[in-house]
Amino acid sequence: MILLNKCRTKSIDLKKNSKFAGLNVTKMTGLNPFVINFAGLKRGKHNFSFVIDIKFFEGFDYFDFKSVELETKFELEKQERMLHLFFETTGKISVPCDLSMEYFEMPVLSNFNLAVKFGKIYSDESDEILILPYGSHQIDISHYIYEMVVLSVPLRKIHPGIKDGSLNSEILERLKLLEPKEKKMPSESDPRWDKLKDLL
C-alpha cells in the first residue's frame, strides 16, 4: 500500500475550461497512486492528477485500446461524516473502427461524481453512493477511472475518414461491392403502361 506521503508530488496548472482551472494539484506517482489514504487528509478539498496510459487498462485485462494518452483530475472533499469525489478525464485513445477495422484517435472527455458514506457493511449497489465500513481509512479509485473511460466510448465507433470520404480502406471497397444496386426508375411514365392501368 502506498500512502499519499510516500508519493512524489508536482504542482501543475490545468486548462482554463476545466473545473480544476487555476488550482494547484498533486500529481500522483508511485507503485499504487490510486489508493487514496483519506484518513490522513484534513477537512476540505484536495486535488490530484493521474496520468493514464495503456498499461492501466491492461491491468484490468482490457485490450480494446491500441494506445492511451489520458489525464484524470480528481477532487476529494473531506467532510465530517462523508466524502465527495469528483473525477474528470481528458485526452485521447486509439480504437478500431467498427466498419473498416482501421484504428483512429478518439477524444475523451468524461466526468463522474461519487458520494462516499460510512456504515456497518460495504455497499456499492448505487452508481452515485459508495458505503465504506466504519473505520475505513483509504479508497482505491482505479476501477472508477477505468469504468468512466470505458463507458464513455460509444457503442458504434466510426472512423472520421469514413464520414468525410478521406479514408482509403480495402474493407470499405469490398463492402461497397456488396451493396445492392438501386434500380433506376424512369423519370417519365410509359404511355403504354398508363393505358394498361386505365383498364384495371
C-alpha positions in Angstrom: 0.0 0.0 0.0 1.4 3.4 -1.0 0.1 6.3 1.1 0.0 9.9 0.0 3.0 11.0 2.0 5.1 8.3 0.2 4.2 9.5 -3.3 6.2 12.1 -5.3 4.3 15.3 -6.0 4.5 18.0 -8.5 2.3 21.1 -8.9 0.8 21.6 -12.4 -1.5 24.2 -13.9 -4.7 22.9 -15.6 -6.7 24.1 -18.6 -9.0 27.0 -18.2 -12.1 25.2 -19.3 -11.7 22.6 -16.5 -13.3 22.7 -13.1 -9.7 22.5 -11.8 -8.5 25.5 -13.8 -6.1 27.6 -11.8 -5.8 25.1 -9.0 -2.5 23.5 -7.9 -3.0 19.8 -7.8 -0.9 16.9 -6.6 0.4 14.8 -9.4 0.4 11.2 -8.1 3.1 8.7 -8.9 4.4 5.5 -7.2 3.6 1.8 -7.1 -0.1 2.4 -6.5 -1.0 6.0 -6.7 -4.8 5.2 -7.0 -5.1 4.2 -3.4 -6.0 7.4 -1.5 -5.5 7.5 2.2 -8.2 10.0 3.1 -7.7 9.4 6.9 -4.5 11.4 6.7 -6.1 14.4 5.0 -7.6 17.5 6.6 -11.2 18.5 6.1 -11.7 20.4 2.8 -10.9 19.9 -0.8 -7.8 18.1 -2.1 -6.9 17.9 -5.8 -4.8 15.3 -7.5 -3.8 14.4 -11.1 -3.1 11.0 -12.6 -1.5 10.1 -16.0 -3.3 7.2 -17.5 -1.6 5.0 -20.2 -2.2 1.7 -21.9 -0.7 -0.3 -19.0 -3.5 1.0 -16.8 -6.2 -0.8 -18.9 -4.0 -3.9 -19.4 -4.1 -4.2 -15.6 -7.9 -4.8 -15.9 -7.4 -7.3 -18.8 -8.9 -4.8 -21.2 -7.1 -4.7 -24.6 -9.5 -2.8 -26.9 -7.3 0.3 -27.0 -4.2 0.4 -29.1 -2.8 3.5 -27.3 -3.9 5.7 -24.5 -3.0 9.3 -23.6 -5.2 10.4 -20.7 -5.1 12.6 -17.7 -7.5 12.2 -14.8 -8.1 15.2 -12.4 -9.5 14.0 -9.1 -11.0 16.1 -6.3 -11.7 14.7 -2.9 -13.7 16.9 -0.5 -13.5 15.6 3.1 -16.4 16.4 5.4 -17.1 15.4 8.9 -19.1 12.2 8.1 -18.6 11.7 4.4 -16.5 12.3 1.3 -17.4 13.9 -2.1 -15.3 12.6 -5.0 -15.2 14.3 -8.5 -13.4 12.7 -11.5 -12.6 14.4 -14.8 -10.7 12.6 -17.5 -9.5 14.2 -20.8 -7.2 13.0 -23.6 -7.4 10.5 -26.5 -7.5 6.8 -27.1 -6.8 4.8 -30.2 -9.8 2.5 -31.0 -10.7 0.3 -34.1 -13.4 1.4 -36.4 -16.4 -0.9 -36.5 -16.7 -0.7 -40.3 -13.1 -0.5 -41.6 -11.2 -2.0 -38.6 -8.8 0.8 -39.0 -7.6 2.4 -35.8 -8.2 6.1 -35.2 -7.7 8.5 -32.3 -10.9 9.3 -30.4 -11.1 12.2 -28.0 -12.2 11.5 -24.4 -13.9 14.0 -22.1 -15.7 12.4 -19.2 -16.6 13.2 -15.6 -18.2 11.5 -12.7 -19.4 12.3 -9.2 -19.4 9.9 -6.2 -20.5 10.4 -2.6 -18.8 8.2 0.0 -20.6 7.4 3.2 -19.8 5.1 6.1 -21.9 2.3 7.5 -21.8 -1.2 9.1 -21.1 -3.0 5.8 -19.6 -2.3 2.4 -22.1 -1.4 -0.4 -21.6 -0.2 -3.9 -25.1 -1.0 -5.3 -25.7 2.6 -6.2 -23.8 4.3 -9.0 -23.7 7.6 -7.1 -23.2 6.5 -3.5 -20.5 4.2 -2.0 -20.7 2.9 1.6 -17.5 2.0 3.3 -17.4 0.2 6.6 -16.7 2.2 9.8 -13.0 2.5 10.4 -12.0 2.6 6.7 -9.1 4.9 6.0 -8.4 4.5 2.3 -10.1 4.0 -1.1 -8.9 2.6 -4.4 -10.3 4.8 -7.2 -8.7 3.0 -10.1 -11.8 1.0 -11.1 -13.9 4.2 -11.1 -11.5 5.7 -13.6 -11.5 2.5 -15.6 -15.3 2.3 -15.8 -15.6 6.0 -16.5 -13.4 5.8 -19.6 -14.7 2.5 -21.0 -18.3 3.6 -20.6 -17.5 6.9 -22.4 -16.6 5.0 -25.6 -19.7 4.9 -27.9 -21.1 1.5 -28.9 -20.6 2.3 -32.6 -17.2 3.7 -33.4 -16.8 5.1 -36.9 -13.6 6.4 -38.4 -13.9 10.1 -39.2 -12.3 9.4 -42.6 -15.5 7.4 -43.5 -17.7 10.4 -42.8 -15.6 12.8 -44.9 -14.6 10.3 -47.5 -10.8 10.6 -46.9 -10.2 7.0 -45.7 -9.0 4.5 -48.3 -9.6 1.0 -47.0 -9.7 -2.3 -48.8 -12.5 -3.5 -46.4 -14.6 -0.4 -47.3 -14.1 -1.1 -51.1 -15.3 -4.7 -50.6 -18.4 -3.5 -48.6 -19.3 -1.1 -51.5 -19.2 -4.0 -54.0 -21.6 -6.0 -51.8 -24.1 -3.1 -51.5 -27.3 -3.8 -53.5 -27.5 -1.7 -56.6 -30.6 0.5 -56.8 -32.7 0.1 -59.9 -33.2 3.4 -61.7 -36.9 4.2 -62.2 -37.8 6.1 -65.5 -38.4 9.7 -64.9 -41.4 9.8 -67.2 -44.2 7.2 -67.2 -44.6 4.9 -70.2 -47.8 5.9 -72.1 -48.4 2.2 -72.8 -48.3 1.4 -69.1 -50.7 4.3 -68.4 -53.3 2.8 -70.8 -52.9 -0.6 -69.2 -53.5 0.9 -65.7 -56.8 2.5 -67.1 -58.1 -1.0 -67.9 -57.6 -2.2 -64.3 
